[in-house]
Amino acid sequence: MRTEALRLAEFLVESLAKTPLSARLVVGIAGIPASGKSTFAQLLTNNTNAILGGTNTDSRAILISLDGWHLTRAQLDAFPNPKLARDRRGIHWTFDGSGYVSFVRELRKELSDSTLIITAPSFDHALKDPVFDDVSVLPYHRIVIIEGIYTFLSIEPWNEAGLLLDQKWFIQVDIEEAQQRLVKRHIVSGVAETMEEAVWRAEENDMPNGRFMIANMLEPTRIIESTYDPTLPLP
């Protein structure tokens, strides 16, 4: 997907040139688990900034991960069924959807000399919890790329954020291929200690979440085919 990431970075820079100086270009990238959306989004952001660095030093692109809007483990423990909430962590109701919508609303406000910094949470995989206000979107971040499985989900409250995006890009991959990638990733990353646990996680949580997203997403403005590249991190 390296070639596509470069081509679409050029597209974003061209689109920014047509965008009023008082507005941002906001792109959502969605895909099922192991589609490669995170890797693609990082390549896209890097390529976009490389191009902007030579053409417009007043503008930058920034990448935001939807993972930052995961509910904390403490919040999950407050659910009526804490075990279910933890087991299903990653489904849409284990995220702060309203917080994500509020963030996108802020991005859509008109830019001016008085524009304030907008903060977003990140996710600490070691702590297994979000880190609040960890990422700063500055006024010169004219292109904001948001990646995550529910970036443009069609159900409330998520749909409001999706409708505010300028671009909605879907990374398409075969379900069976994605599941094979996930099992391998769970083993390599240590998320699962055994092959049986890795398969269980993929079949009982990750893929059902992916199928739900496909069935309940707003219509993408672009579909990008996911291709495996051994030189890139595991998707």
N, C-alpha and C positions, 0 to 999 in steps of 0.2 A: 504493500500500500504506500510505499515511499513515493512513487511517481504521482499517485493521486493526491497525496498530501501536499506535494509541491504545486501541482496544478491548481488545487483549490486554495492554497495560500495566495497564489497570484490572483485568483478570482476575488478573494476577500479584500486584497489591497485595491483592486480595481473598483470594487463595490464601495469601499470606504471613500474613495475619491469622489463618488457621486452622493455621498451622505452629507447632510448639512453639518457644519462645524459644531452645532449645538446638540448633536445627537450621537449616540453610540451605535455600533453595529453589533448585535447580540446573536450569537449562534448556539443552538442546542444540538448536541451530538448524542444520540441514543442507540442502544443495541442491547441484545440479550447478554447475559454473563458469558464471558470468553469470546465475545465477538471481535475483540481487539479495539474497542472504542477508546479506551484510555491511551493506548499506545498511539493510535491514529491521531487523537486530539493533541497529544504532546508533540508529535511530528509536525502537525499543522501549525501549532502555536510557534514552534521554533522557526519553521520556514517563513511564517508571516512576519515575525520580528526581524529575521535576517533581511527580508525584502524591504520592510519599513525603515530599517537602519540606514539603508542607502538612498531612500527617497523622501522620508518624512520623519525627522528626529523628534517631532512633537507628538507623535502617535506611537502607541505600543499595543500589542495584544497581550492578554492575560488569560490563563487557563484556570477555571474553577471546577472542582469536582463535587458532584452531588453527594458524595460520601460524607461530606461535612455535615449534612443535615440528617444523618442517622440519629435516632434517639439514643441517649446514653443508656448504659446497662442499668443504671439506677432507675431511669424512667421505665425501662422494660420490666424491672422488678416490681414496679408499682401497678402493673397491669393485673386484671382479675386472674389471669392465668400466666404467671411469669415464665414458667417453663416453655409454654407454647410461644410466647413472645420472643424468647431467646432462641428457640429452635427455628423460628420463622424469620429471624432477623435478616432483613434484606427485602422482604415484601413491602409494598408501599405503605402499609399502616404502621411500619416500624421506623418511618421517617417523619421529620417535621415538615410536612407539605406546606403548611401555612407560612412557615419561616422562609421556605424557598420562594414562595410567591412574593412575599414582601421584598426579598432581595432583588428579584427581577423587576419589580415595580420601581425600586430605587434606581436601577440601571436605566430605566426608560425616562427618567426625569431630565429636563433640558439642562445641558451643560452651560455653565457661565463662570465668571470670575469668582463667584461665591460658592461654587460647587464643593461640597465636602467629600472627604474620603468615605467610601463605602466598605464595610468589612464583611468578610464571609468566613465561615468555619472551615477548618480542614479536618482530616481524620488521621489519628495516630494509630497505626496498625499494631504497634507494640502495646499501647495502652488499651486498644480495642474500643476507643471512645473518640468522639469529636473534640477538637480544640477550638473553642469559640473565639471569634474575632481574630483569627490567625492570619488571614489573607487580606491585604489592603488593595482595593481597586481605586486607583488615583485618577484624577481628571484626565490625564493623558492616555489612559487606557481606553482608547476609542474602539477597540475590538475586544469583546468579551466572549470567550468560548467556554461553554458549560457542558461538561460531559457526565453522563450517568444514565442508568436504565430508565428512569422516570422523568427525564428532562422535559418531554412534551406529552405526558399522559393526558388522556381525554376526560378523566373523571375529576370531580371537585375534590380539593381546591386546586389541584395541579393544572387543570386546563387553562386557568387564567394566565399562569406563567407561560405555558406553551403558546398561547395566542399572542403574547407580547414579543415572541422571538422573531427576528428578521429571517432567520434560516433554521429549518428543522431537518437535520441530516440523520438518516438511519443507516447504521452499519449492518448489512445483511449477511447472515451466515446460516448454513444448514444446522438444524437443531442437533442432529446426531454428532456432527463434527464438533460443535460447541461443547457437547457433553464430554466427549473424549478429551478435549483440551482441558476442561475443568477438572476432571479426575486427575490428570497428570499434574495440573497446577496445584491442586490440593495436597498431593503427595510431596512435590518438590518444595512447596512453601512451608510445609509442616502444619498446615491447617488441619489435615487429617493424618492420624498416626498409622492407619492401615488402609489397604485398598478398599476393604468393605465400607469403612467410614467415608472414604472419598466418593465412592459410588453412591452411597446413601445421601450424602450432602447434595450431590449433583442432581440426583433423581427426585428427591423429596422436597428440595427448597429452590435451588438455582434455576432449574429448567421450568418448574411451574411458574416461578416469577417471570421468566422470560416469555413464556407463552401468554401469561396475563398481559404483559406489556404490549406484545404484538397485537393482541385482540383489543386493546384499549388505548391506543396511541392516536394522537392527531395525525392527519395525513402529512407525511414527510414532504419537504420541498425537494429533497434529493435522496436517492438510494445509492449507497456505496458498497460494493461487494468486498467482503472480508477475505483476504488471501493470506495464507500462512507464510511467514518469512523467518527462517531459522536464525537470522542475524538480529532479530528484534526480541524483546522480552516475551515470555510466554503470554499469550492473549488471555 
